[in-house]
Amino acid sequence: MTKKSNVDKSKPFQRVGRSYPEDLKKRLVQEVESGRLSQRAVERTYKINRKTIDSWITQFSLLPLKRNELIAKPMKEPNENSKIKLLSKQVLELQKALEKANLKINGLETLIQVSEEELKIKIRKKHGAKQSKE
């Protein structure tokens, strides 16, 4: 009587009991952190649960954050150059957001105008018109 192996042939590694080999965990975390593989790609390729991969990244990350280290080192006061760069960056982001909002408004106004002309109905409200009571 031959015993069938419970090893899944599609997995490219050997799982030990309920855990994965330590070197596999570290290698996959390194692949994800370097950008060579996404978490989704690791999940599909190795058939490993996403939450398991998340916990490995937290455990084996190259930049572990320890609460005591963060509390012990207060942030430095930003100097003038860094403040200027930060404010310039914020101004550029706000200008882009404003431009995008203005384009959206112009597009919507054009849509309303064309709809009113083609469908021959009034879409815009008249200023000062009383609302109907329902």
N, C-alpha and C positions, 0 to 999 in steps of 0.2 A: 504494500500500500504506500503510494507516494503522497507526500504532503505538498499542497500547493502553497506557493509563497504569496504572502499578502503585500508584497512590494509592488507599487504602481510603476509600471515600465515607462510612463510618460514623464516622470520626475527625474531630473538629471543629477540627483544626489540621494544619499541614503539617510533617512530620518532615523534617529535613535530614540526609541520609545516615544514619549510625548513631546520631545524637544528636538530642535534642529542643531546641527554642529555649530560650535562657536565660530569657527573660521568662515562658515557660510554666512552667518549673521553679519559679521564684520565686513565681509567682502560686499554683500548686498547693500549695506548702509553706505559704504564708500562709493559704490556705483551710483546710488541715488543722490548723494551729496555732491558728487562731481558732475552730475548732469548727464552721464552716459546713458542711464536708464531712468525712466520715471517710476514712481511707485506703482502705477497701474501696470506698466510693463513687467515689473518684478512679480506682481500679483498674478498676472496671466502666465508668464513663463514658468515660474516655479510653483504655481498653484498654492500660494500662501495667502492667508487672510490679510486684508488691508490693515486691520487693527494690530495684528501681529507685527507687521512691517513698521507701523507707527511706533510701537513699543520698542522695537529694536533701534530705530532712529533716535529715540529719546535716550535709550541706554548706551548706545555706542557712538553717539555723535562726536565729531571732532572738536566741537565747541561746547563742552558741557557747561551749563550755567549753574553755579552753586549760589544759593541764596546768601550765605554769609559773605562771599566774595563781592557780591553786588552791593550789599549794605555797607561793607567796610570801606569801599572806595567811592566817595561822593563825586558827582560830576563836576568837571572844571567849568569855570565861568567862561562862556564863549567870548572870543576876542572880536574886535571890530570887523576884521576881514571875513570871519566865518558868519557873523551876523549879516553882513552885506550880501554874501553869497546866498545865504538862506532866504533872505528877503527877496533877492532877485529871482530866485527859483520859484518862490511863492507867487510873485508878480506874473511870471511867465505862465504858470499853471492857471492862474485866475484869468489871464487874458485868453488862453485857449478855451477855458470853460465858457467865458463870455461870448467868444466867437461862435462856439458850438450852439449856445442858447439862442443867439441872434439868428443863426441859420435855421434852427428849428422853428422859431417864431415866423420868419419869412416864409418858410415852407408851408406852415399851417395856414397863414393868412392867404397865400396863393391858393391853397386847397379849398378854403372857404369861398374865395372869390370865384373860382372856376365852378364850384358846385352851385353857387347861387345863379350864375349865368346859364349853366346848362340845364339845371333842374327848375329854374324859374321860381325859386322859393327863397324867402328871407331866412337866413341862418343867424346873422348877427342881431343882437338885441339893440333896440333903440335906447339911448341914454335917457333916463328919467321915466321910463315906462314902468307902470305899476305891475307887480306880480299878481297873477291870478290866485284867488283863494280856493283851495281844494279841500 
